[in-house]
Amino acid sequence: MMKTVVVRVETTRRHPMYGKTLRHVLKFKAHNAADQAKQGDRVLLESTRPLSKDKRWRVVQVLEKAR
């Protein structure tokens, strides 16, 4: 996985009946050709053709660098 990053997308919502805040996490493998994204960065992804068994996204740009 030399040019691959795993992007974690976290969403929160409230349970309709009980009102508890629930956290839902999705992970996507994305192609990082220029090695521009590092751990902790916020990135913009774009859908692309299948690049491998489970890689169907690519990093378009880094929106915010990690601190």
PQR file of N, CA, C, O and H, with PARSE charges and radii, in Angstrom:
ATOM      1  N   MET A   1       0.834  -1.188   0.000 -0.4000 1.5000
ATOM      2  CA  MET A   1       0.000   0.000   0.000 -0.0000 2.0000
ATOM      3  C   MET A   1       0.879   1.253   0.000  0.5500 1.7000
ATOM      4  O   MET A   1       0.763   2.105   0.881 -0.5500 1.4000
ATOM      5  N   MET A   2       1.742   1.351  -0.980 -0.4000 1.5000
ATOM      6  CA  MET A   2       2.676   2.475  -1.055 -0.0000 2.0000
ATOM      7  C   MET A   2       1.964   3.794  -1.374  0.5500 1.7000
ATOM      8  O   MET A   2       2.270   4.818  -0.763 -0.5500 1.4000
ATOM      9  H   MET A   2       1.836   0.659  -1.696  0.4000 1.0000
ATOM     10  N   LYS A   3       1.044   3.783  -2.297 -0.4000 1.5000
ATOM     11  CA  LYS A   3       0.366   5.014  -2.707 -0.0000 2.0000
ATOM     12  C   LYS A   3      -1.101   5.001  -2.298  0.5500 1.7000
ATOM     13  O   LYS A   3      -1.956   5.523  -3.014 -0.5500 1.4000
ATOM     14  H   LYS A   3       0.795   2.951  -2.793  0.4000 1.0000
ATOM     15  N   THR A   4      -1.387   4.408  -1.159 -0.4000 1.5000
ATOM     16  CA  THR A   4      -2.759   4.282  -0.682 -0.0000 2.0000
ATOM     17  C   THR A   4      -2.894   4.906   0.696  0.5500 1.7000
ATOM     18  O   THR A   4      -2.015   4.764   1.546 -0.5500 1.4000
ATOM     19  H   THR A   4      -0.692   3.984  -0.577  0.4000 1.0000
ATOM     20  N   VAL A   5      -4.006   5.599   0.905 -0.4000 1.5000
ATOM     21  CA  VAL A   5      -4.347   6.107   2.233 -0.0000 2.0000
ATOM     22  C   VAL A   5      -5.725   5.576   2.595  0.5500 1.7000
ATOM     23  O   VAL A   5      -6.572   5.375   1.725 -0.5500 1.4000
ATOM     24  H   VAL A   5      -4.720   5.715   0.215  0.4000 1.0000
ATOM     25  N   VAL A   6      -5.941   5.352   3.877 -0.4000 1.5000
ATOM     26  CA  VAL A   6      -7.251   4.940   4.359 -0.0000 2.0000
ATOM     27  C   VAL A   6      -7.903   6.178   4.959  0.5500 1.7000
ATOM     28  O   VAL A   6      -7.414   6.740   5.939 -0.5500 1.4000
ATOM     29  H   VAL A   6      -5.253   5.515   4.584  0.4000 1.0000
ATOM     30  N   VAL A   7      -9.012   6.593   4.358 -0.4000 1.5000
ATOM     31  CA  VAL A   7      -9.715   7.800   4.778 -0.0000 2.0000
ATOM     32  C   VAL A   7     -10.893   7.392   5.649  0.5500 1.7000
ATOM     33  O   VAL A   7     -11.704   6.547   5.270 -0.5500 1.4000
ATOM     34  H   VAL A   7      -9.410   6.136   3.563  0.4000 1.0000
ATOM     35  N   ARG A   8     -10.969   8.004   6.816 -0.4000 1.5000
ATOM     36  CA  ARG A   8     -12.034   7.698   7.775 -0.0000 2.0000
ATOM     37  C   ARG A   8     -13.060   8.823   7.732  0.5500 1.7000
ATOM     38  O   ARG A   8     -12.723   9.991   7.926 -0.5500 1.4000
ATOM     39  H   ARG A   8     -10.310   8.690   7.124  0.4000 1.0000
ATOM     40  N   VAL A   9     -14.327   8.458   7.473 -0.4000 1.5000
ATOM     41  CA  VAL A   9     -15.420   9.423   7.428 -0.0000 2.0000
ATOM     42  C   VAL A   9     -16.320   9.141   8.622  0.5500 1.7000
ATOM     43  O   VAL A   9     -16.909   8.066   8.733 -0.5500 1.4000
ATOM     44  H   VAL A   9     -14.600   7.509   7.316  0.4000 1.0000
ATOM     45  N   GLU A  10     -16.415  10.116   9.507 -0.4000 1.5000
ATOM     46  CA  GLU A  10     -17.183   9.941  10.741 -0.0000 2.0000
ATOM     47  C   GLU A  10     -18.397  10.865  10.716  0.5500 1.7000
ATOM     48  O   GLU A  10     -18.269  12.071  10.503 -0.5500 1.4000
ATOM     49  H   GLU A  10     -15.937  10.989   9.417  0.4000 1.0000
ATOM     50  N   THR A  11     -19.578  10.284  10.937 -0.4000 1.5000
ATOM     51  CA  THR A  11     -20.805  11.069  11.010 -0.0000 2.0000
ATOM     52  C   THR A  11     -21.492  10.786  12.336  0.5500 1.7000
ATOM     53  O   THR A  11     -21.357   9.699  12.899 -0.5500 1.4000
ATOM     54  H   THR A  11     -19.682   9.305  11.110  0.4000 1.0000
ATOM     55  N   THR A  12     -22.223  11.765  12.824 -0.4000 1.5000
ATOM     56  CA  THR A  12     -22.993  11.578  14.051 -0.0000 2.0000
ATOM     57  C   THR A  12     -24.455  11.891  13.766  0.5500 1.7000
ATOM     58  O   THR A  12     -24.779  12.746  12.942 -0.5500 1.4000
ATOM     59  H   THR A  12     -22.332  12.647  12.367  0.4000 1.0000
ATOM     60  N   ARG A  13     -25.315  11.186  14.458 -0.4000 1.5000
ATOM     61  CA  ARG A  13     -26.748  11.449  14.347 -0.0000 2.0000
ATOM     62  C   ARG A  13     -27.403  11.043  15.651  0.5500 1.7000
ATOM     63  O   ARG A  13     -26.815  10.320  16.456 -0.5500 1.4000
ATOM     64  H   ARG A  13     -25.052  10.491  15.127  0.4000 1.0000
ATOM     65  N   ARG A  14     -28.603  11.504  15.850 -0.4000 1.5000
ATOM     66  CA  ARG A  14     -29.327  11.184  17.068 -0.0000 2.0000
ATOM     67  C   ARG A  14     -30.309  10.050  16.786  0.5500 1.7000
ATOM     68  O   ARG A  14     -30.931  10.008  15.724 -0.5500 1.4000
ATOM     69  H   ARG A  14     -29.080  12.091  15.196  0.4000 1.0000
ATOM     70  N   HIS A  15     -30.443   9.141  17.734 -0.4000 1.5000
ATOM     71  CA  HIS A  15     -31.395   8.049  17.607 -0.0000 2.0000
ATOM     72  C   HIS A  15     -32.799   8.645  17.633  0.5500 1.7000
ATOM     73  O   HIS A  15     -33.096   9.482  18.485 -0.5500 1.4000
ATOM     74  H   HIS A  15     -29.938   9.175  18.596  0.4000 1.0000
ATOM     75  N   PRO A  16     -33.680   8.223  16.699 -0.5600 1.5000
ATOM     76  CA  PRO A  16     -34.993   8.864  16.604  0.2800 2.0000
ATOM     77  C   PRO A  16     -35.876   8.668  17.841  0.5500 1.7000
ATOM     78  O   PRO A  16     -36.659   9.553  18.185 -0.5500 1.4000
ATOM     79  N   MET A  17     -35.759   7.531  18.501 -0.4000 1.5000
ATOM     80  CA  MET A  17     -36.641   7.274  19.641 -0.0000 2.0000
ATOM     81  C   MET A  17     -35.992   7.641  20.970  0.5500 1.7000
ATOM     82  O   MET A  17     -36.633   8.250  21.827 -0.5500 1.4000
ATOM     83  H   MET A  17     -35.123   6.811  18.221  0.4000 1.0000
ATOM     84  N   TYR A  18     -34.718   7.273  21.148 -0.4000 1.5000
ATOM     85  CA  TYR A  18     -34.074   7.435  22.448 -0.0000 2.0000
ATOM     86  C   TYR A  18     -33.262   8.721  22.569  0.5500 1.7000
ATOM     87  O   TYR A  18     -32.919   9.128  23.680 -0.5500 1.4000
ATOM     88  H   TYR A  18     -34.197   6.778  20.452  0.4000 1.0000
ATOM     89  N   GLY A  19     -32.953   9.361  21.457 -0.4000 1.5000
ATOM     90  CA  GLY A  19     -32.250  10.633  21.506 -0.0000 2.0000
ATOM     91  C   GLY A  19     -30.757  10.534  21.752  0.5500 1.7000
ATOM     92  O   GLY A  19     -30.089  11.562  21.871 -0.5500 1.4000
ATOM     93  H   GLY A  19     -33.232   9.031  20.556  0.4000 1.0000
ATOM     94  N   LYS A  20     -30.213   9.326  21.831 -0.4000 1.5000
ATOM     95  CA  LYS A  20     -28.783   9.159  22.069 -0.0000 2.0000
ATOM     96  C   LYS A  20     -28.003   9.517  20.804  0.5500 1.7000
ATOM     97  O   LYS A  20     -28.428   9.197  19.694 -0.5500 1.4000
ATOM     98  H   LYS A  20     -30.756   8.491  21.735  0.4000 1.0000
ATOM     99  N   THR A  21     -26.870  10.177  20.979 -0.4000 1.5000
ATOM    100  CA  THR A  21     -26.014  10.515  19.850 -0.0000 2.0000
ATOM    101  C   THR A  21     -25.207   9.288  19.451  0.5500 1.7000
ATOM    102  O   THR A  21     -24.488   8.711  20.267 -0.5500 1.4000
ATOM    103  H   THR A  21     -26.525  10.437  21.881  0.4000 1.0000
ATOM    104  N   LEU A  22     -25.333   8.899  18.189 -0.4000 1.5000
ATOM    105  CA  LEU A  22     -24.641   7.725  17.666 -0.0000 2.0000
ATOM    106  C   LEU A  22     -23.562   8.175  16.690  0.5500 1.7000
ATOM    107  O   LEU A  22     -23.755   9.124  15.931 -0.5500 1.4000
ATOM    108  H   LEU A  22     -25.917   9.368  17.526  0.4000 1.0000
ATOM    109  N   ARG A  23     -22.430   7.488  16.715 -0.4000 1.5000
ATOM    110  CA  ARG A  23     -21.320   7.786  15.820 -0.0000 2.0000
ATOM    111  C   ARG A  23     -21.193   6.646  14.816  0.5500 1.7000
ATOM    112  O   ARG A  23     -21.162   5.475  15.196 -0.5500 1.4000
ATOM    113  H   ARG A  23     -22.273   6.716  17.332  0.4000 1.0000
ATOM    114  N   HIS A  24     -21.120   6.991  13.547 -0.4000 1.5000
ATOM    115  CA  HIS A  24     -20.997   6.002  12.473 -0.0000 2.0000
ATOM    116  C   HIS A  24     -19.704   6.293  11.713  0.5500 1.7000
ATOM    117  O   HIS A  24     -19.472   7.426  11.292 -0.5500 1.4000
ATOM    118  H   HIS A  24     -21.145   7.942  13.238  0.4000 1.0000
ATOM    119  N   VAL A  25     -18.862   5.271  11.536 -0.4000 1.5000
ATOM    120  CA  VAL A  25     -17.560   5.450  10.894 -0.0000 2.0000
ATOM    121  C   VAL A  25     -17.488   4.582   9.638  0.5500 1.7000
ATOM    122  O   VAL A  25     -17.790   3.389   9.678 -0.5500 1.4000
ATOM    123  H   VAL A  25     -19.051   4.351  11.878  0.4000 1.0000
ATOM    124  N   LEU A  26     -17.087   5.194   8.529 -0.4000 1.5000
ATOM    125  CA  LEU A  26     -16.832   4.480   7.277 -0.0000 2.0000
ATOM    126  C   LEU A  26     -15.363   4.670   6.920  0.5500 1.7000
ATOM    127  O   LEU A  26     -14.795   5.732   7.172 -0.5500 1.4000
ATOM    128  H   LEU A  26     -16.842   6.163   8.496  0.4000 1.0000
ATOM    129  N   LYS A  27     -14.746   3.649   6.337 -0.4000 1.5000
ATOM    130  CA  LYS A  27     -13.351   3.741   5.906 -0.0000 2.0000
ATOM    131  C   LYS A  27     -13.282   3.470   4.409  0.5500 1.7000
ATOM    132  O   LYS A  27     -13.865   2.508   3.910 -0.5500 1.4000
ATOM    133  H   LYS A  27     -15.208   2.786   6.132  0.4000 1.0000
ATOM    134  N   PHE A  28     -12.561   4.331   3.703 -0.4000 1.5000
ATOM    135  CA  PHE A  28     -12.369   4.196   2.268 -0.0000 2.0000
ATOM    136  C   PHE A  28     -10.876   4.155   1.977  0.5500 1.7000
ATOM    137  O   PHE A  28     -10.106   4.918   2.561 -0.5500 1.4000
ATOM    138  H   PHE A  28     -12.087   5.113   4.108  0.4000 1.0000
ATOM    139  N   LYS A  29     -10.466   3.270   1.078 -0.4000 1.5000
ATOM    140  CA  LYS A  29      -9.085   3.267   0.603 -0.0000 2.0000
ATOM    141  C   LYS A  29      -9.026   4.158  -0.633  0.5500 1.7000
ATOM    142  O   LYS A  29      -9.816   4.001  -1.564 -0.5500 1.4000
ATOM    143  H   LYS A  29     -11.091   2.650   0.603  0.4000 1.0000
ATOM    144  N   ALA A  30      -8.081   5.094  -0.627 -0.4000 1.5000
ATOM    145  CA  ALA A  30      -7.982   6.066  -1.713 -0.0000 2.0000
ATOM    146  C   ALA A  30      -6.560   6.096  -2.257  0.5500 1.7000
ATOM    147  O   ALA A  30      -5.595   5.866  -1.529 -0.5500 1.4000
ATOM    148  H   ALA A  30      -7.440   5.221   0.130  0.4000 1.0000
ATOM    149  N   HIS A  31      -6.451   6.386  -3.551 -0.4000 1.5000
ATOM    150  CA  HIS A  31      -5.158   6.472  -4.229 -0.0000 2.0000
ATOM    151  C   HIS A  31      -4.525   7.826  -3.933  0.5500 1.7000
ATOM    152  O   HIS A  31      -5.152   8.868  -4.129 -0.5500 1.4000
ATOM    153  H   HIS A  31      -7.236   6.573  -4.142  0.4000 1.0000
ATOM    154  N   ASN A  32      -3.290   7.806  -3.465 -0.4000 1.5000
ATOM    155  CA  ASN A  32      -2.554   9.008  -3.067 -0.0000 2.0000
ATOM    156  C   ASN A  32      -1.290   9.078  -3.925  0.5500 1.7000
ATOM    157  O   ASN A  32      -0.190   8.834  -3.431 -0.5500 1.4000
ATOM    158  H   ASN A  32      -2.781   6.960  -3.306  0.4000 1.0000
ATOM    159  N   ALA A  33      -1.444   9.410  -5.204 -0.4000 1.5000
ATOM    160  CA  ALA A  33      -0.350   9.295  -6.169 -0.0000 2.0000
ATOM    161  C   ALA A  33       0.837  10.195  -5.838  0.5500 1.7000
ATOM    162  O   ALA A  33       1.981   9.746  -5.901 -0.5500 1.4000
ATOM    163  H   ALA A  33      -2.338   9.609  -5.606  0.4000 1.0000
ATOM    164  N   ALA A  34       0.591  11.434  -5.491 -0.4000 1.5000
ATOM    165  CA  ALA A  34       1.681  12.389  -5.250 -0.0000 2.0000
ATOM    166  C   ALA A  34       2.165  12.345  -3.809  0.5500 1.7000
ATOM    167  O   ALA A  34       3.002  13.158  -3.417 -0.5500 1.4000
ATOM    168  H   ALA A  34      -0.338  11.799  -5.440  0.4000 1.0000
ATOM    169  N   ASP A  35       1.664  11.431  -3.032 -0.4000 1.5000
ATOM    170  CA  ASP A  35       2.009  11.301  -1.614 -0.0000 2.0000
ATOM    171  C   ASP A  35       1.789  12.629  -0.883  0.5500 1.7000
ATOM    172  O   ASP A  35       2.598  13.046  -0.054 -0.5500 1.4000
ATOM    173  H   ASP A  35       0.984  10.771  -3.351  0.4000 1.0000
ATOM    174  N   GLN A  36       0.657  13.283  -1.220 -0.4000 1.5000
ATOM    175  CA  GLN A  36       0.362  14.602  -0.667 -0.0000 2.0000
ATOM    176  C   GLN A  36      -0.365  14.534   0.661  0.5500 1.7000
ATOM    177  O   GLN A  36      -0.253  15.468   1.456 -0.5500 1.4000
ATOM    178  H   GLN A  36       0.000  12.944  -1.894  0.4000 1.0000
ATOM    179  N   ALA A  37      -1.105  13.472   0.935 -0.4000 1.5000
ATOM    180  CA  ALA A  37      -1.883  13.368   2.170 -0.0000 2.0000
ATOM    181  C   ALA A  37      -1.094  12.611   3.226  0.5500 1.7000
ATOM    182  O   ALA A  37      -0.523  11.554   2.959 -0.5500 1.4000
ATOM    183  H   ALA A  37      -1.196  12.713   0.290  0.4000 1.0000
ATOM    184  N   LYS A  38      -1.072  13.162   4.413 -0.4000 1.5000
ATOM    185  CA  LYS A  38      -0.409  12.533   5.553 -0.0000 2.0000
ATOM    186  C   LYS A  38      -1.455  12.203   6.608  0.5500 1.7000
ATOM    187  O   LYS A  38      -2.619  12.579   6.469 -0.5500 1.4000
ATOM    188  H   LYS A  38      -1.537  14.020   4.630  0.4000 1.0000
ATOM    189  N   GLN A  39      -1.050  11.509   7.652 -0.4000 1.5000
ATOM    190  CA  GLN A  39      -1.969  11.115   8.712 -0.0000 2.0000
ATOM    191  C   GLN A  39      -2.526  12.353   9.414  0.5500 1.7000
ATOM    192  O   GLN A  39      -1.777  13.245   9.811 -0.5500 1.4000
ATOM    193  H   GLN A  39      -0.105  11.203   7.765  0.4000 1.0000
ATOM    194  N   GLY A  40      -3.849  12.391   9.560 -0.4000 1.5000
ATOM    195  CA  GLY A  40      -4.508  13.490  10.252 -0.0000 2.0000
ATOM    196  C   GLY A  40      -4.995  14.605   9.348  0.5500 1.7000
ATOM    197  O   GLY A  40      -5.697  15.500   9.817 -0.5500 1.4000
ATOM    198  H   GLY A  40      -4.458  11.666   9.238  0.4000 1.0000
ATOM    199  N   ASP A  41      -4.647  14.583   8.059 -0.4000 1.5000
ATOM    200  CA  ASP A  41      -5.082  15.622   7.123 -0.0000 2.0000
ATOM    201  C   ASP A  41      -6.546  15.426   6.751  0.5500 1.7000
ATOM    202  O   ASP A  41      -7.061  14.308   6.760 -0.5500 1.4000
ATOM    203  H   ASP A  41      -4.077  13.855   7.678  0.4000 1.0000
ATOM    204  N   ARG A  42      -7.206  16.536   6.424 -0.4000 1.5000
ATOM    205  CA  ARG A  42      -8.547  16.476   5.844 -0.0000 2.0000
ATOM    206  C   ARG A  42      -8.373  16.560   4.333  0.5500 1.7000
ATOM    207  O   ARG A  42      -7.692  17.451   3.826 -0.5500 1.4000
ATOM    208  H   ARG A  42      -6.788  17.444   6.417  0.4000 1.0000
ATOM    209  N   VAL A  43      -8.999  15.616   3.611 -0.4000 1.5000
ATOM    210  CA  VAL A  43      -8.793  15.540   2.164 -0.0000 2.0000
ATOM    211  C   VAL A  43     -10.116  15.544   1.419  0.5500 1.7000
ATOM    212  O   VAL A  43     -11.169  15.257   1.989 -0.5500 1.4000
ATOM    213  H   VAL A  43      -9.553  14.892   4.023  0.4000 1.0000
ATOM    214  N   LEU A  44     -10.046  15.873   0.143 -0.4000 1.5000
ATOM    215  CA  LEU A  44     -11.182  15.815  -0.759 -0.0000 2.0000
ATOM    216  C   LEU A  44     -10.984  14.599  -1.655  0.5500 1.7000
ATOM    217  O   LEU A  44      -9.940  14.459  -2.292 -0.5500 1.4000
ATOM    218  H   LEU A  44      -9.191  16.107  -0.320  0.4000 1.0000
ATOM    219  N   LEU A  45     -11.992  13.711  -1.708 -0.4000 1.5000
ATOM    220  CA  LEU A  45     -11.908  12.491  -2.510 -0.0000 2.0000
ATOM    221  C   LEU A  45     -12.750  12.623  -3.765  0.5500 1.7000
ATOM    222  O   LEU A  45     -13.720  13.380  -3.809 -0.5500 1.4000
ATOM    223  H   LEU A  45     -12.840  13.825  -1.190  0.4000 1.0000
ATOM    224  N   GLU A  46     -12.356  11.867  -4.789 -0.4000 1.5000
ATOM    225  CA  GLU A  46     -13.097  11.812  -6.033 -0.0000 2.0000
ATOM    226  C   GLU A  46     -13.260  10.349  -6.426  0.5500 1.7000
ATOM    227  O   GLU A  46     -12.318   9.563  -6.327 -0.5500 1.4000
ATOM    228  H   GLU A  46     -11.568  11.252  -4.753  0.4000 1.0000
ATOM    229  N   SER A  47     -14.443   9.993  -6.865 -0.4000 1.5000
ATOM    230  CA  SER A  47     -14.701   8.635  -7.315 -0.0000 2.0000
ATOM    231  C   SER A  47     -13.956   8.388  -8.627  0.5500 1.7000
ATOM    232  O   SER A  47     -13.865   9.278  -9.473 -0.5500 1.4000
ATOM    233  H   SER A  47     -15.209  10.631  -6.946  0.4000 1.0000
ATOM    234  N   THR A  48     -13.428   7.180  -8.787 -0.4000 1.5000
ATOM    235  CA  THR A  48     -12.668   6.845  -9.985 -0.0000 2.0000
ATOM    236  C   THR A  48     -12.933   5.388 -10.363  0.5500 1.7000
ATOM    237  O   THR A  48     -13.672   4.686  -9.673 -0.5500 1.4000
ATOM    238  H   THR A  48     -13.503   6.458  -8.099  0.4000 1.0000
ATOM    239  N   ARG A  49     -12.335   4.947 -11.445 -0.4000 1.5000
ATOM    240  CA  ARG A  49     -12.482   3.553 -11.854 -0.0000 2.0000
ATOM    241  C   ARG A  49     -11.827   2.658 -10.801  0.5500 1.7000
ATOM    242  O   ARG A  49     -10.990   3.137 -10.036 -0.5500 1.4000
ATOM    243  H   ARG A  49     -11.735   5.517 -12.005  0.4000 1.0000
ATOM    244  N   PRO A  50     -12.181   1.386 -10.743 -0.5600 1.5000
ATOM    245  CA  PRO A  50     -11.533   0.494  -9.775  0.2800 2.0000
ATOM    246  C   PRO A  50     -10.028   0.391 -10.041  0.5500 1.7000
ATOM    247  O   PRO A  50      -9.600   0.017 -11.133 -0.5500 1.4000
ATOM    248  N   LEU A  51      -9.244   0.729  -9.028 -0.4000 1.5000
ATOM    249  CA  LEU A  51      -7.790   0.673  -9.144 -0.0000 2.0000
ATOM    250  C   LEU A  51      -7.231  -0.616  -8.564  0.5500 1.7000
ATOM    251  O   LEU A  51      -6.135  -1.040  -8.931 -0.5500 1.4000
ATOM    252  H   LEU A  51      -9.591   1.033  -8.141  0.4000 1.0000
ATOM    253  N   SER A  52      -7.972  -1.236  -7.669 -0.4000 1.5000
ATOM    254  CA  SER A  52      -7.585  -2.521  -7.086 -0.0000 2.0000
ATOM    255  C   SER A  52      -8.855  -3.171  -6.547  0.5500 1.7000
ATOM    256  O   SER A  52      -9.963  -2.728  -6.849 -0.5500 1.4000
ATOM    257  H   SER A  52      -8.862  -0.892  -7.371  0.4000 1.0000
ATOM    258  N   LYS A  53      -8.691  -4.202  -5.762 -0.4000 1.5000
ATOM    259  CA  LYS A  53      -9.838  -4.950  -5.248 -0.0000 2.0000
ATOM    260  C   LYS A  53     -10.813  -4.054  -4.484  0.5500 1.7000
ATOM    261  O   LYS A  53     -12.025  -4.168  -4.668 -0.5500 1.4000
ATOM    262  H   LYS A  53      -7.791  -4.561  -5.516  0.4000 1.0000
ATOM    263  N   ASP A  54     -10.304  -3.168  -3.633 -0.4000 1.5000
ATOM    264  CA  ASP A  54     -11.203  -2.319  -2.852 -0.0000 2.0000
ATOM    265  C   ASP A  54     -10.786  -0.847  -2.860  0.5500 1.7000
ATOM    266  O   ASP A  54     -11.085  -0.121  -1.913 -0.5500 1.4000
ATOM    267  H   ASP A  54      -9.319  -3.075  -3.484  0.4000 1.0000
ATOM    268  N   LYS A  55     -10.113  -0.404  -3.898 -0.4000 1.5000
ATOM    269  CA  LYS A  55      -9.716   1.003  -4.007 -0.0000 2.0000
ATOM    270  C   LYS A  55     -10.430   1.626  -5.199  0.5500 1.7000
ATOM    271  O   LYS A  55     -10.133   1.307  -6.350 -0.5500 1.4000
ATOM    272  H   LYS A  55      -9.870  -0.994  -4.668  0.4000 1.0000
ATOM    273  N   ARG A  56     -11.391   2.533  -4.908 -0.4000 1.5000
ATOM    274  CA  ARG A  56     -12.193   3.172  -5.946 -0.0000 2.0000
ATOM    275  C   ARG A  56     -12.266   4.686  -5.781  0.5500 1.7000
ATOM    276  O   ARG A  56     -13.144   5.325  -6.360 -0.5500 1.4000
ATOM    277  H   ARG A  56     -11.633   2.792  -3.973  0.4000 1.0000
ATOM    278  N   TRP A  57     -11.376   5.255  -5.017 -0.4000 1.5000
ATOM    279  CA  TRP A  57     -11.350   6.694  -4.759 -0.0000 2.0000
ATOM    280  C   TRP A  57      -9.938   7.206  -4.967  0.5500 1.7000
ATOM    281  O   TRP A  57      -8.982   6.432  -4.909 -0.5500 1.4000
ATOM    282  H   TRP A  57     -10.663   4.735  -4.547  0.4000 1.0000
ATOM    283  N   ARG A  58      -9.796   8.508  -5.209 -0.4000 1.5000
ATOM    284  CA  ARG A  58      -8.474   9.110  -5.268 -0.0000 2.0000
ATOM    285  C   ARG A  58      -8.508  10.453  -4.551  0.5500 1.7000
ATOM    286  O   ARG A  58      -9.538  11.126  -4.507 -0.5500 1.4000
ATOM    287  H   ARG A  58     -10.573   9.136  -5.256  0.4000 1.0000
ATOM    288  N   VAL A  59      -7.375  10.826  -3.996 -0.4000 1.5000
ATOM    289  CA  VAL A  59      -7.250  12.089  -3.277 -0.0000 2.0000
ATOM    290  C   VAL A  59      -7.090  13.203  -4.299  0.5500 1.7000
ATOM    291  O   VAL A  59      -6.160  13.183  -5.106 -0.5500 1.4000
ATOM    292  H   VAL A  59      -6.539  10.279  -4.031  0.4000 1.0000
ATOM    293  N   VAL A  60      -7.997  14.179  -4.267 -0.4000 1.5000
ATOM    294  CA  VAL A  60      -7.938  15.308  -5.193 -0.0000 2.0000
ATOM    295  C   VAL A  60      -7.064  16.410  -4.611  0.5500 1.7000
ATOM    296  O   VAL A  60      -6.181  16.934  -5.290 -0.5500 1.4000
ATOM    297  H   VAL A  60      -8.753  14.196  -3.612  0.4000 1.0000
ATOM    298  N   GLN A  61      -7.314  16.763  -3.345 -0.4000 1.5000
ATOM    299  CA  GLN A  61      -6.508  17.799  -2.704 -0.0000 2.0000
ATOM    300  C   GLN A  61      -6.587  17.655  -1.198  0.5500 1.7000
ATOM    301  O   GLN A  61      -7.501  17.028  -0.662 -0.5500 1.4000
ATOM    302  H   GLN A  61      -8.032  16.338  -2.794  0.4000 1.0000
ATOM    303  N   VAL A  62      -5.620  18.244  -0.529 -0.4000 1.5000
ATOM    304  CA  VAL A  62      -5.607  18.280   0.929 -0.0000 2.0000
ATOM    305  C   VAL A  62      -6.271  19.585   1.341  0.5500 1.7000
ATOM    306  O   VAL A  62      -5.796  20.667   0.997 -0.5500 1.4000
ATOM    307  H   VAL A  62      -4.877  18.753  -0.964  0.4000 1.0000
ATOM    308  N   LEU A  63      -7.381  19.479   2.086 -0.4000 1.5000
ATOM    309  CA  LEU A  63      -8.120  20.666   2.497 -0.0000 2.0000
ATOM    310  C   LEU A  63      -7.505  21.330   3.720  0.5500 1.7000
ATOM    311  O   LEU A  63      -7.471  22.557   3.821 -0.5500 1.4000
ATOM    312  H   LEU A  63      -7.767  18.600   2.366  0.4000 1.0000
ATOM    313  N   GLU A  64      -7.017  20.508   4.651 -0.4000 1.5000
ATOM    314  CA  GLU A  64      -6.461  21.040   5.894 -0.0000 2.0000
ATOM    315  C   GLU A  64      -5.357  20.115   6.369  0.5500 1.7000
ATOM    316  O   GLU A  64      -5.554  18.905   6.476 -0.5500 1.4000
ATOM    317  H   GLU A  64      -7.045  19.512   4.569  0.4000 1.0000
ATOM    318  N   LYS A  65      -4.201  20.682   6.653 -0.4000 1.5000
ATOM    319  CA  LYS A  65      -3.073  19.892   7.151 -0.0000 2.0000
ATOM    320  C   LYS A  65      -3.274  19.558   8.620  0.5500 1.7000
ATOM    321  O   LYS A  65      -3.939  20.299   9.344 -0.5500 1.4000
ATOM    322  H   LYS A  65      -4.041  21.666   6.567  0.4000 1.0000
ATOM    323  N   ALA A  66      -2.701  18.446   9.061 -0.4000 1.5000
ATOM    324  CA  ALA A  66      -2.759  18.059  10.471 -0.0000 2.0000
ATOM    325  C   ALA A  66      -1.874  18.995  11.289  0.5500 1.7000
ATOM    326  O   ALA A  66      -0.884  19.531  10.790 -0.5500 1.4000
ATOM    327  H   ALA A  66      -2.160  17.845   8.473  0.4000 1.0000
ATOM    328  N   ARG A  67      -2.240  19.174  12.524 -0.4000 1.5000
ATOM    329  CA  ARG A  67      -1.455  20.059  13.406 -0.0000 2.0000
ATOM    330  C   ARG A  67      -0.227  19.382  13.902  0.5500 1.7000
ATOM    331  O   ARG A  67       0.546  19.977  14.653 -0.5500 1.4000
ATOM    332  H   ARG A  67      -3.043  18.738  12.929  0.4000 1.0000
TER
END
